Amino acid sequence: MRWNEETGTAGVFYHPSNNANGIKQDCLRPLVAWELDTRRIRRGEYDGTTVLMDKFDGTRCPTTSL
């Protein structure tokens, strides 16, 4: 969710979030999200998204973290 201090309203910040449990900005400013539903790490950009990782050593990323 996103809070707009000027209007006092909340709105959608990141959609679809795919049950993301962590969102961070990288050095280039786009958001990087760790998505549980899709089991991938994705970078959202103004013109779409880039999947940074969805496999490790040829297998799907785990659904849970330690």
C-alpha positions, 0 to 999 in steps of 0.5 A, a space after each residue: 500500500 502507498 500513503 499519500 500525505 497530501 490527500 490523506 488516502 491509501 492506494 495500491 503501491 505494487 500490483 501484482 505483488 504475487 505475495 511479495 515478502 520483501 521489496 527494495 529499491 536497487 541502485 538504479 531506483 526500480 523496485 526489486 521484489 521477492 515473490 512467494 507465489 511465483 518463486 522468483 525475484 523480479 525488478 519492476 521497471 517503468 516499461 514492464 518487469 524483468 525476472 532476475 532469478 527464478 532458478 538456482 542450479 537448475 531447480 526452482 527457487 524454494 517457496 520459503 526462506 530459512 
